[in-house]
Amino acid sequence: MELLDVVVTTVGGALAATAGVVVGGMLARRAQDRHWLRDRQLVAYQDLLREYATFSMILRRAHLGRTPWDYDWGAWSTALMSASLVAPSAVAAEIDRFGRAVHGLLDATAGVDTTTTPLSQSDFEQVMIAPARAHLDLVNAMRRSMGRQQRPLSVWLGGASGRPPHWRDAEVGGSSGHDDTASSAQAGTASRGDPGGR
């Protein structure tokens, strides 16, 4: 009987130790996976926001300087797809809205020649309101996905939209930027390609 007790105790201890190692390994692997995904998300978000800032500044300079413009829309499409691939569903939905806002901006200005009939600074800032609002919603969704301690921003940062005094009035009709105004935005320059194939 004593031998049986010893065997049971020994086997039980070995099983418990093995289970502990397995569970610990699974938890460590999950933590590593979360860390890896978080890193990939951060890189993808940075790439997408950088591409938006790049082409929006190109547009702004073209209109204010009365010059032609061009942009590598392949980089924009890649940034959109890369961010959508690793983003959680809530952020992916905002990426889609943001992409549609940018596409609507360019569709609405397909016939504008920045060298002969460019928009004024105030007009350019006006037509950038819808993309800027979608940009703000996207940035806040990204911030929430990176950690609950991140507080939402109340004004947009970066890009070429500026801060026209009437932007809050334009936001009254769609406080969260989730309405269809994003996809019908008016804008200030001719599209020189296909921004994301949307």
PLY file of the C-alpha trace (Angstrom):
ply
format ascii 1.0
element vertex 198
property float x
property float y
property float z
element edge 197
property int vertex1
property int vertex2
end_header
0.00 0.00 0.00
2.83 2.33 0.85
4.44 1.54 -2.51
1.19 2.36 -4.29
0.97 5.66 -2.46
4.52 6.49 -3.49
3.81 5.61 -7.12
0.59 7.64 -7.18
2.28 10.62 -5.58
5.22 10.43 -7.97
3.06 10.05 -11.06
0.70 12.78 -9.91
3.58 15.16 -9.31
5.05 14.40 -12.72
1.72 14.97 -14.44
1.19 18.23 -12.59
4.66 19.43 -13.54
4.10 18.45 -17.16
0.72 20.20 -17.23
2.30 23.29 -15.75
4.99 23.34 -18.42
2.44 22.85 -21.20
0.09 25.56 -19.90
2.97 27.93 -19.26
4.27 27.36 -22.76
0.84 28.00 -24.28
0.45 31.23 -22.32
3.93 32.40 -23.29
3.24 31.60 -26.94
-0.02 33.53 -26.87
1.73 36.52 -25.31
4.42 36.36 -28.00
1.76 36.13 -30.71
-0.05 39.17 -29.30
3.19 41.10 -29.11
4.09 40.16 -32.69
0.64 41.17 -33.98
0.76 44.45 -32.08
4.13 45.26 -33.64
2.82 44.44 -37.13
-0.28 46.56 -36.55
1.77 49.55 -35.42
4.02 49.35 -38.49
1.04 48.99 -40.84
-0.80 51.90 -39.23
2.28 54.10 -39.49
2.73 53.22 -43.16
-0.90 54.02 -44.01
-0.90 57.35 -42.18
2.44 58.29 -43.73
1.13 57.63 -47.25
-1.95 59.76 -46.55
0.21 62.61 -45.24
2.48 62.30 -48.28
-0.10 62.51 -51.03
-2.27 65.07 -49.23
0.73 67.39 -48.94
1.53 66.79 -52.62
-2.04 67.86 -53.47
-1.83 70.92 -51.27
1.46 72.08 -52.77
0.10 71.51 -56.29
-2.94 73.69 -55.68
-1.22 76.47 -53.80
1.78 76.46 -56.13
-0.18 75.96 -59.39
1.98 73.00 -60.36
1.25 69.52 -61.78
1.34 66.60 -59.38
1.86 62.88 -59.35
1.84 60.14 -56.72
2.60 56.41 -56.58
-0.85 54.95 -55.94
0.70 51.50 -55.70
2.18 52.54 -52.36
-1.24 53.74 -51.19
-2.94 50.47 -52.21
-0.23 48.44 -50.49
-0.57 50.45 -47.29
-4.37 50.03 -47.30
-4.19 46.27 -47.82
-1.38 45.76 -45.30
-3.20 47.66 -42.59
-6.48 45.85 -43.30
-4.71 42.49 -43.10
-3.56 42.89 -39.49
-6.18 45.29 -38.12
-8.98 44.13 -35.81
-12.46 44.34 -37.30
-13.30 47.75 -35.81
-10.14 49.32 -37.22
-10.58 47.54 -40.57
-14.05 49.11 -40.86
-12.57 52.57 -40.26
-9.83 51.87 -42.82
-12.52 51.09 -45.38
-14.40 54.31 -44.59
-11.17 56.27 -44.77
-10.26 54.73 -48.13
-13.70 55.55 -49.52
-13.39 59.15 -48.30
-10.07 59.55 -50.09
-11.42 57.88 -53.23
-14.45 60.17 -53.18
-12.19 63.19 -52.80
-10.22 62.27 -55.89
-13.26 61.21 -57.94
-14.89 64.56 -57.30
-11.83 66.46 -58.60
-10.90 64.35 -61.61
-11.32 67.32 -63.95
-9.43 69.94 -61.95
-6.20 71.22 -63.50
-3.94 72.45 -60.71
-1.78 74.41 -63.16
-4.59 76.56 -64.56
-7.59 76.42 -62.20
-6.31 75.37 -58.78
-8.33 75.70 -55.61
-7.62 78.52 -53.21
-6.30 77.65 -49.77
-9.72 78.11 -48.15
-11.45 76.01 -50.82
-8.84 73.29 -50.48
-9.29 73.16 -46.72
-13.06 72.99 -47.19
-12.95 69.99 -49.51
-10.47 68.20 -47.23
-12.91 68.19 -44.30
-14.53 64.82 -45.08
-11.21 62.93 -45.51
-9.85 64.68 -42.42
-12.85 63.59 -40.38
-12.46 60.01 -41.60
-8.76 60.27 -40.79
-9.55 61.36 -37.23
-12.00 58.47 -36.74
-9.40 56.04 -38.06
-6.63 57.37 -35.81
-8.88 57.07 -32.75
-9.82 53.50 -33.71
-6.13 52.69 -34.06
-5.38 54.23 -30.67
-8.13 52.19 -29.01
-6.82 49.00 -30.58
-3.32 49.66 -29.24
-4.47 50.08 -25.64
-7.52 51.16 -23.67
-5.49 53.79 -21.83
-5.23 55.78 -25.07
-7.62 58.71 -24.89
-9.39 59.77 -28.13
-8.25 62.82 -30.05
-10.78 65.59 -30.68
-9.02 67.32 -33.60
-7.18 65.93 -36.59
-3.41 66.06 -36.74
-1.16 65.85 -39.78
-2.19 65.62 -43.39
-2.80 68.72 -45.48
-6.31 69.65 -44.39
-5.35 72.43 -42.02
-7.97 73.61 -39.53
-10.50 75.80 -41.32
-12.76 77.74 -38.92
-15.87 76.07 -40.38
-14.78 72.45 -39.91
-16.90 71.96 -36.81
-19.98 73.20 -38.68
-19.31 70.69 -41.44
-19.07 67.94 -38.84
-22.54 68.54 -37.42
-24.15 66.54 -40.21
-22.09 63.46 -39.37
-20.50 63.58 -35.96
-18.59 60.29 -36.24
-17.66 60.39 -39.91
-19.50 57.11 -40.56
-22.03 58.49 -43.02
-21.94 58.50 -46.77
-20.59 62.06 -47.00
-17.11 60.61 -46.82
-17.52 58.87 -50.15
-18.96 61.95 -51.89
-16.37 64.46 -50.69
-15.63 67.38 -52.94
-11.98 68.08 -53.55
-9.21 70.00 -55.08
-7.12 68.20 -57.68
-7.10 65.77 -60.55
-6.61 62.10 -59.76
-3.47 60.84 -61.46
-4.25 57.14 -60.95
-6.32 54.73 -58.93
-6.03 55.12 -55.13
-6.44 51.58 -53.94
-8.54 50.21 -56.78
-11.75 50.95 -54.94
0 1
1 2
2 3
3 4
4 5
5 6
6 7
7 8
8 9
9 10
10 11
11 12
12 13
13 14
14 15
15 16
16 17
17 18
18 19
19 20
20 21
21 22
22 23
23 24
24 25
25 26
26 27
27 28
28 29
29 30
30 31
31 32
32 33
33 34
34 35
35 36
36 37
37 38
38 39
39 40
40 41
41 42
42 43
43 44
44 45
45 46
46 47
47 48
48 49
49 50
50 51
51 52
52 53
53 54
54 55
55 56
56 57
57 58
58 59
59 60
60 61
61 62
62 63
63 64
64 65
65 66
66 67
67 68
68 69
69 70
70 71
71 72
72 73
73 74
74 75
75 76
76 77
77 78
78 79
79 80
80 81
81 82
82 83
83 84
84 85
85 86
86 87
87 88
88 89
89 90
90 91
91 92
92 93
93 94
94 95
95 96
96 97
97 98
98 99
99 100
100 101
101 102
102 103
103 104
104 105
105 106
106 107
107 108
108 109
109 110
110 111
111 112
112 113
113 114
114 115
115 116
116 117
117 118
118 119
119 120
120 121
121 122
122 123
123 124
124 125
125 126
126 127
127 128
128 129
129 130
130 131
131 132
132 133
133 134
134 135
135 136
136 137
137 138
138 139
139 140
140 141
141 142
142 143
143 144
144 145
145 146
146 147
147 148
148 149
149 150
150 151
151 152
152 153
153 154
154 155
155 156
156 157
157 158
158 159
159 160
160 161
161 162
162 163
163 164
164 165
165 166
166 167
167 168
168 169
169 170
170 171
171 172
172 173
173 174
174 175
175 176
176 177
177 178
178 179
179 180
180 181
181 182
182 183
183 184
184 185
185 186
186 187
187 188
188 189
189 190
190 191
191 192
192 193
193 194
194 195
195 196
196 197
